Amino acid sequence: MIEIKNINKTFGDRHVVTDVSFSFVPGITNLIIGESGSGKTTVMKLMVGLHKPDSGEVIFDGKNFYDSDAKGQQDIRQKIGMLFQGGALFDSQTLEENVRFPLDMFTDLTKAEKNDRVNFCLERVQLEGRNKLFPAELSGGMKKRAALARAIANNPSYLFCDEPNSGLDPKTSIVIDELIKDITQEYNITTIIITHDMNSVIEIGENIMFVYKGENWWIGNKSEILNTSNKELFDFVFASEFMKTFFAKKIN
């Protein structure tokens, strides 16, 4: 579990995150949603140590990240897997080398053990046999699956996914969503997904925080979100005419 308690962050005179608290539960998909510029990505960066909060706590399974010494913070970071928005694969490395990278960096496994783990992770994301391909030879969906394989290579306790469906078609997005959800449940990972993709929210939104103007504006799940009375959330969810028409038909 990851808990954030009353975190605040300003940049100059701009208050980007204001007194945000939330609990991210293992074994389910935890989503942070909100408009562009709402502060949701800053919340994630505060959680992984890319920014330091002005005040508040970030607690990983009972350990306060910002109260820990350098070694304690490094121990927590080594339990984090990251799925970046663009995949962030190394173009000059094969798929096998990309997935092995965190194992080379953070483990003392033998070459054979690393190869076994790489093959397992590639198989888990349905990329078995693609070991020697380079990122330029992969489709957009395959790149996201490859990046996910790398993110789970080191058996993370915590998985952060930044807009995992960015640039993907709706069908491929569903595949990525279901894969993240399955891996989260299978290994009881605390997974945090930053997204503004409403398909993802409706498909896998088990524990949702809606951030509005830097504040935690609403908490709920995918079953509750379509019936919300929260005006700002309603305007976000039903921003398009299609969604407004869908909702009108649903309640009539």
C-alpha positions as CSV (number, residue, x, y, z in Angstrom):
1,M,0.0,0.0,0.0
2,I,1.0,3.6,-0.7
3,E,-0.5,6.4,1.3
4,I,-0.1,10.1,0.6
5,K,-1.1,12.4,3.5
6,N,-1.7,16.2,3.1
7,I,0.9,16.7,0.4
8,N,1.5,20.2,-0.9
9,K,3.7,21.5,-3.7
10,T,4.3,24.9,-5.1
11,F,6.4,26.1,-8.0
12,G,7.2,29.8,-7.4
13,D,4.0,31.4,-6.5
14,R,1.9,28.7,-8.1
15,H,0.2,26.2,-5.8
16,V,0.1,23.0,-8.0
17,V,-0.9,20.4,-5.3
18,T,-3.0,21.3,-2.3
19,D,-3.4,19.1,0.7
20,V,-3.9,15.9,-1.2
21,S,-4.5,12.6,0.7
22,F,-5.3,9.2,-0.7
23,S,-4.6,5.5,-0.2
24,F,-3.4,3.3,-3.1
25,V,-4.4,-0.3,-2.4
26,P,-2.4,-3.4,-3.6
27,G,-4.0,-5.9,-5.9
28,I,-6.3,-3.5,-7.6
29,T,-6.0,-0.7,-10.2
30,N,-5.7,2.7,-8.6
31,L,-6.3,5.6,-11.0
32,I,-5.5,9.3,-10.8
33,I,-7.6,11.2,-13.3
34,G,-8.1,14.8,-14.1
35,E,-7.7,17.5,-16.8
36,S,-4.4,18.4,-18.3
37,G,-2.6,20.7,-15.9
38,S,-4.8,19.6,-12.9
39,G,-1.8,18.3,-10.9
40,K,-2.2,14.6,-11.3
41,T,1.3,14.0,-12.9
42,T,2.8,16.2,-10.2
43,V,1.2,14.0,-7.6
44,M,2.9,11.0,-9.2
45,K,6.3,12.7,-9.3
46,L,6.0,13.6,-5.6
47,M,5.3,9.9,-4.9
48,V,8.4,8.6,-6.8
49,G,10.8,11.2,-5.5
50,L,11.1,13.3,-8.7
51,H,9.8,16.3,-6.8
52,K,9.9,16.8,-3.0
53,P,6.7,18.0,-1.4
54,D,6.7,21.3,0.5
55,S,4.8,19.4,3.2
56,G,3.0,16.1,3.8
57,E,3.9,12.5,3.8
58,V,4.4,9.7,1.2
59,I,4.3,6.3,2.9
60,F,5.3,3.0,1.2
61,D,4.0,0.1,3.3
62,G,4.5,2.0,6.5
63,K,7.8,3.7,5.6
64,N,7.8,7.4,5.1
65,F,9.9,8.0,1.9
66,Y,10.9,11.6,2.7
67,D,11.9,10.7,6.3
68,S,14.2,7.9,5.1
69,D,17.9,8.3,4.6
70,A,19.5,7.9,1.1
71,K,19.7,4.1,1.5
72,G,16.1,3.8,2.7
73,Q,14.9,5.9,-0.3
74,Q,17.0,3.8,-2.7
75,D,15.5,0.6,-1.2
76,I,12.0,1.9,-1.9
77,R,13.0,3.0,-5.4
78,Q,14.3,-0.4,-6.3
79,K,10.8,-1.8,-5.6
80,I,9.2,0.6,-8.1
81,G,8.4,-0.2,-11.7
82,M,7.8,2.6,-14.2
83,L,5.7,2.4,-17.4
84,F,6.5,5.8,-19.1
85,Q,4.0,7.5,-21.4
86,G,6.1,7.0,-24.5
87,G,7.5,3.6,-23.4
88,A,11.0,5.1,-23.1
89,L,12.7,2.0,-24.7
90,F,16.3,2.3,-25.6
91,D,16.4,2.4,-29.5
92,S,19.8,1.0,-29.7
93,Q,19.0,-2.1,-27.6
94,T,17.0,-5.2,-28.5
95,L,13.8,-6.0,-26.7
96,E,15.7,-8.6,-24.7
97,E,18.3,-6.0,-23.7
98,N,15.7,-3.4,-22.7
99,V,13.9,-5.8,-20.4
100,R,17.2,-7.0,-18.9
101,F,18.3,-3.4,-18.1
102,P,16.8,-3.1,-14.6
103,L,18.1,-6.6,-13.8
104,D,21.6,-5.5,-14.8
105,M,21.3,-2.3,-12.7
106,F,19.8,-3.6,-9.5
107,T,20.3,-7.3,-9.1
108,D,23.2,-9.8,-8.7
109,L,21.4,-12.5,-10.7
110,T,23.5,-14.7,-13.0
111,K,23.3,-14.3,-16.7
112,A,21.2,-17.5,-17.0
113,E,18.8,-16.2,-14.2
114,K,18.5,-12.9,-16.0
115,N,17.7,-14.6,-19.3
116,D,15.1,-16.7,-17.6
117,R,13.5,-13.7,-16.1
118,V,13.5,-11.8,-19.4
119,N,11.9,-14.6,-21.2
120,F,9.3,-15.0,-18.5
121,C,8.4,-11.3,-18.6
122,L,8.2,-11.3,-22.4
123,E,5.9,-14.3,-22.4
124,R,3.8,-12.6,-19.7
125,V,3.0,-9.7,-22.0
126,Q,2.6,-11.9,-25.1
127,L,5.9,-11.0,-26.7
128,E,7.6,-14.4,-26.5
129,G,10.1,-15.0,-29.3
130,R,10.5,-11.3,-30.1
131,N,13.8,-11.1,-28.0
132,K,16.0,-9.9,-30.8
133,L,13.7,-7.2,-32.3
134,F,14.6,-3.5,-31.9
135,P,12.0,-0.9,-30.8
136,A,11.8,0.4,-34.3
137,E,10.4,-3.0,-35.4
138,L,7.6,-2.9,-32.9
139,S,4.0,-1.6,-33.3
140,G,2.8,1.0,-30.8
141,G,1.0,-1.7,-28.7
142,M,4.0,-3.9,-28.8
143,K,6.2,-1.1,-27.5
144,K,3.8,-0.5,-24.6
145,R,3.8,-4.3,-23.8
146,A,7.6,-4.3,-24.0
147,A,7.8,-1.3,-21.7
148,L,5.5,-3.1,-19.3
149,A,7.7,-6.2,-19.4
150,R,10.7,-4.1,-18.4
151,A,8.7,-2.4,-15.7
152,I,7.9,-5.8,-14.0
153,A,11.3,-7.4,-14.6
154,N,12.6,-6.6,-11.2
155,N,9.4,-8.0,-9.4
156,P,8.2,-4.5,-8.3
157,S,6.0,-4.0,-5.3
158,Y,4.8,-0.7,-6.8
159,L,4.0,0.0,-10.5
160,F,3.5,3.5,-11.8
161,C,1.9,3.9,-15.3
162,D,1.9,7.3,-16.9
163,E,-0.8,7.6,-19.6
164,P,-0.2,3.9,-20.7
165,N,-2.7,4.2,-23.5
166,S,-1.4,7.4,-25.0
167,G,-1.2,7.2,-28.8
168,L,-2.9,3.8,-29.0
169,D,-6.2,2.9,-30.8
170,P,-9.2,1.9,-28.6
171,K,-8.8,-1.8,-29.2
172,T,-5.1,-1.9,-28.3
173,S,-5.8,0.3,-25.3
174,I,-8.2,-2.3,-23.9
175,V,-5.5,-5.0,-24.3
176,I,-3.0,-2.8,-22.4
177,D,-5.6,-2.0,-19.7
178,E,-6.5,-5.7,-19.2
179,L,-2.8,-6.7,-19.1
180,I,-2.0,-4.1,-16.4
181,K,-5.0,-5.2,-14.4
182,D,-4.2,-8.9,-14.7
183,I,-0.6,-8.4,-13.7
184,T,-1.6,-6.2,-10.7
185,Q,-4.0,-8.9,-9.4
186,E,-1.7,-11.8,-10.1
187,Y,1.3,-10.4,-8.2
188,N,-0.6,-8.2,-5.7
189,I,1.2,-5.0,-6.9
190,T,0.2,-1.6,-5.8
191,T,-0.5,-0.1,-9.2
192,I,-1.0,3.6,-9.9
193,I,-2.2,4.7,-13.3
194,I,-2.2,8.3,-14.4
195,T,-4.8,8.8,-17.2
196,H,-7.4,11.0,-18.8
197,D,-8.7,8.1,-20.9
198,M,-12.3,7.5,-20.0
199,N,-12.3,4.0,-21.5
200,S,-9.7,3.1,-19.0
201,V,-11.6,4.6,-16.2
202,I,-14.8,2.7,-17.1
203,E,-12.9,-0.6,-17.8
204,I,-10.5,-0.9,-14.9
205,G,-11.2,2.0,-12.5
206,E,-11.3,0.1,-9.2
207,N,-10.0,2.9,-6.9
208,I,-10.1,6.4,-8.4
209,M,-9.0,9.8,-7.3
210,F,-10.1,12.8,-9.4
211,V,-7.8,15.8,-9.1
212,Y,-9.2,19.2,-9.9
213,K,-7.0,22.3,-9.7
214,G,-4.5,20.5,-7.6
215,E,-7.0,19.2,-5.0
216,N,-8.4,15.8,-4.4
217,W,-11.9,16.6,-5.6
218,W,-13.6,13.1,-5.6
219,I,-12.9,9.5,-4.6
220,G,-14.8,6.5,-5.9
221,N,-14.8,3.7,-8.4
222,K,-16.0,3.0,-12.0
223,S,-19.4,2.0,-10.8
224,E,-20.0,5.3,-9.1
225,I,-18.4,7.6,-11.6
226,L,-21.2,7.6,-14.1
227,N,-23.8,8.6,-11.5
228,T,-21.7,11.3,-9.8
229,S,-23.3,14.5,-8.5
230,N,-19.9,16.2,-8.4
231,K,-20.2,19.0,-11.1
232,E,-16.5,19.2,-11.9
233,L,-16.2,15.4,-12.3
234,F,-19.4,15.3,-14.4
235,D,-18.0,18.0,-16.7
236,F,-14.8,16.0,-17.0
237,V,-16.4,12.6,-17.6
238,F,-19.1,13.9,-20.0
239,A,-17.0,16.5,-21.8
240,S,-18.0,15.3,-25.3
241,E,-21.4,15.5,-26.8
242,F,-21.3,11.8,-27.4
243,M,-20.9,11.1,-23.7
244,K,-23.7,13.6,-22.8
245,T,-26.0,11.8,-25.2
246,F,-25.0,8.4,-23.8
247,F,-25.7,9.6,-20.3
248,A,-29.1,11.1,-21.2
249,K,-30.2,7.8,-22.8
250,K,-28.9,5.8,-19.8
251,I,-31.1,7.7,-17.3
252,N,-34.2,8.0,-19.5
